[in-house]
Amino acid sequence: MAEALADAAMITPTRPFNLPPPPTFNSVEEERLHRKQRLAAAFRLFAKFGFDEGVAGHITARDPEMADHFWVNPFGVDFSQIRVSDLILANHKGEVVEGEYPVNTAAFAIHSSVHAARPDCVAAAHAHSMYGKAWSALGRHLDPITQDACAFYEDHGVFNDYTGVVYDPAEGARIADALGNYKAVILRNHGLLTVGQTVDEAAWWFITMERSCQAQLLAEAAGEPYLISHENAKLTCQQVGSQVAGWFQFQPLYARITKEQPDLFE
C-alpha cells in the first residue's frame, strides 16, 4: 500500500492516478456483448438515481461491426427493468433491425445525428433528470465552482433553442452542431446530453453533470459561488475530465449495480 502511494506521488499533475485502460476484445461478438451489458447496467443506474421520466430518455451504443447502427433502450420499457436481451438495434434510418420493441422516435432523431457527426463517440446519453432540466431552463454553461464541475470546463456546449419534442433528424443535426467536439451539451428547456468513447464514459459524464447542475443550483440559491480560476479549472479538467477518467469512474457503479441486480445480464 505504501509503495502504491509513493508511486502515485510520482505521477504528473495532469495524470494524478495510474488508471488502467479500458478493455480490448478478441472478436466483434465479444465487444458487442460488452457494450450491451454496459448499456443495460447504465439504464439500471439511471433508474436508481431517479433520472427516468416516463418514457423519456435514451442511451445509445454504436455497434462495433456496423458503425451506422446503434443499440438503444426499447421504447416504453422502464429503465429499471431493461435487460441485455431487451435492447434493440436500429439503423441510420431509424428502423429496428433486431429486437421485439419499437424505437423512440426522438432517440433516433437525436442520437442518429450525434453518432453521424461524432464517429469518435461510441455512446450518447440523454435523460430528463431533475437538476439537469432545471439548470437547462437557464440556458447557461456550468461554472467551475467545484472540482467535479471542472470536468466540463470549456468542454460543453449549450443548445439555446427549444421547438418541442425532437422528431425531425434536422433538429437532431442542430443539437449535434451545438455539441461540436465537446463531451456534453445542455439542451435549453430540455436537459443534458453526454457522449463518450465507451458506454461507461458517456454514462458517467451524465451522472456527474447532473450532480454538478444540482451543486450549482444549490450554491446559487445560498449565495454567490466562488469560481475556480481559469488556470486551475483547465488543469483540473485535464485531471478529472479525460476519457479514461470518465471510463474509470463508472467502474465502481457498474460493480455495484451488477451485484445488486444481476438479472440485467439476461
N, C-alpha and C positions, 0 to 999 in steps of 0.2 A: 504494500500500500504506500509506504513512504517513498519507494523508488518510483512508483507511478506518479505521485505528486511532484517529485523532483523533475521527472521528465516533462510534465505538464508545464512547469515553470520555465522550461527552456523553449517552449513553443512561441512563435512570433505573436505580437499583439493582434494581428488580423486573423489568426487561426488559433484561438485560445484552447481548443480541445483537439485531441488527437482522434478525430472522428473516423469510424470505419466507413468505407464506401458502400453505396447501395449494391445489392447482389447482381451477379451476372447469371446468364442462363445458357443451358446446353441445347435448347430447342425452342422453337416458336410456341409449341404447345405448353411447355413449362412456363414460359414468360406470360402467356395469355392467362393461364390459371392463376399465376401470382397476381397479376393486375386485377383479375376478377375478385380474388379473395380480399385484396386490399380495398377494393371498391365496396364490397359488401360490408366490410368492417367499418369503413368511413361512414356509411349510411347509419349503421347502428350507433356510432359515436355521435353523429349529428342528432339522432333521436334522443340519446341520453342527455345531450347538452341543451335540448329544447329548441333546436334550430328548425324543426319541422313546422309547417303551417298548412294544414290541409293537404292538398295535392301539389302545393308549390315546392319548387326546389329540385335540383338535379346535380349530380356529379357524373362526369363522363371520363372514360379512359380509352385512349386510342388503341385500336387493335394492333398488335405487334407485326402482323403479316399484311393486313390491308390498311394502309395508312389513312384512307378516306372513310373508314368505318370506325364507329366508336361504341363501346359498351356503356349502357346507361340504365338507370332505375326504371322499372315498369311503372307506367302511369297508373295512379290510383292505389298503389300498394304503399302502406305506411313504412317509413324509413326503418322503424323498429322491427319489422317483420321480413325485411329483404334478406334473401339467401343468395349464395352464388348462383344457384340454378334458376333464380328468378330474373337475373339480369338479361337484358335484351341487347341485340346487336343491330344498330341502324346504319344505313349507308348515307352518303352525302346528299341524297335526295330526301332523306327523312323516312325511308321505307324500312320496315322491320324485316331483316333477313334471317334472324334467328331469335326465337323466343315466342312465348304464348301471349304476351301482353302488347297493348298499343304503346307508342312513344308519345311523350308530352310534346305537343307542337312547339311550345315555347322553348323546350330543351333543344329541339332540332334547330330552331331559328337562331338561338344564341350560340350554342356550342358548335354547330357545324361551321359557323363563320369564324369563331375563335380558333378552332382546330385548323381551319384552312389558312388563316392568317399567321398562325404560330406553329409551324411544323416542328419547332424545337420542344413544344409542350406535349406531354403525354396525357395530362389530365387537366380538367377545369371543374371548379366547384362554385355553385351558386345556391343560395337559400334565402328565405325571408326571415332571417334571425332578428330577434327583437332589437338589439342595440345597433346592429348594422343598418337596419332600415330606419331607425330613429336618427342615427347620425347622417344617413344619406339624405334625409329631408333638409339638411343644412346646405348641401351642395358644396362641401368643403373637403380639402385634404385633411388627413390626420396630421397633427402636430407632433414633433418629437418631445413628448412630455414624460415618457417612460423608456426604459431600456427596451422593452418588448416592442413598443411602437416604432423604435428606430429601425426595425427590420423593414419597414415600409418607407423610410426616409428617402425622398426623391426616387422612389421605386413603386409608385402607384398613381393612377390617373383618376379623373373624375369625368363621368359622362353626364354633362349638365343638361339633360333633357328628359322628358318623360311624355310618352304618347300613348300610354295604355299597355296592355299585355302584349308582349313581343311575339307576334305571329309571322311577321314578314322577315325573311332572311336579309333583306336590305337593312332593316333595323339592327339585326344582329351584326351586320358588317360595320355599322356605325359604332356599335359597342366595341367591336374588335379594334377599330381605329383608336378609340379612346384608351383602350388597354395598351396599345402600342407594344413596346418591348418590356413593359413592367410586369411584376408578379401579381398585381391586383388592380382592380378598378372599382371605384364607388359609383354605383348607378343611382343617380339622384331620384328620390322618392320611391326607391325600389329595394335596394340592398347592396350586397357585396358580391364580387366575383373574383376568384383567385385561380391561378394556374401554376403548374409545376412540371418538372421533367419526370416526376413519378406521381402516382396517386397519393402517396404518403405526403409528399411536399405540398401539393395543391390543397389537401385536406388540412394540413397543419397551418398553412397560411390563413385559411379561412377561420379556423378556430382561434388563432391568436389575433387576427384582425378584428374579429367580433369582440374579443375581450379588450382590445385596445380602444375600440369605439366606446365600450362601456366605461373604461377608465377615464376617457376624456370627457364624456358626458357627466360623470360623477365629479371630476375635478372642476369643470367649468360651472357646475351647479353650486359648488362650495366657494369658488373664488376665481382668481386669475392664475392659471398654472405657470410655473417657470418652464421655459423652454431649454432644452439641451442645446448647446452651441452647435453651429454648423459643423465644425471640425470634429467634435466628439460624436455628433449624430452620424456623420459619414463613417467614422471609424467603427462605431457600434453596429451600423448596418453591415459592414464587412464581416463583423464578428458573429452576428446572430442572424443575418439575412441571406446567407449563401444557400445555394441549392442543397448542398449536403447537410447543412444545419437544419434546413426545413425538413428534409427526409428523416434525419436522426431524431428530431424532437417528436415525431409521430410514433416512434417505435415503442415507448412505454405505454402509450394509449392503445396501440394495436395489441400488445401483450395483455393489457387489462381486459379489453372487450372480448378477445377471443377466449380468454379463460372464463369470463362471466357468461358468454353467450356462444358456446361452440356450435350451436345449430346453424350459425351463419354460414358454415362451410358446406352445408347440404346442397 
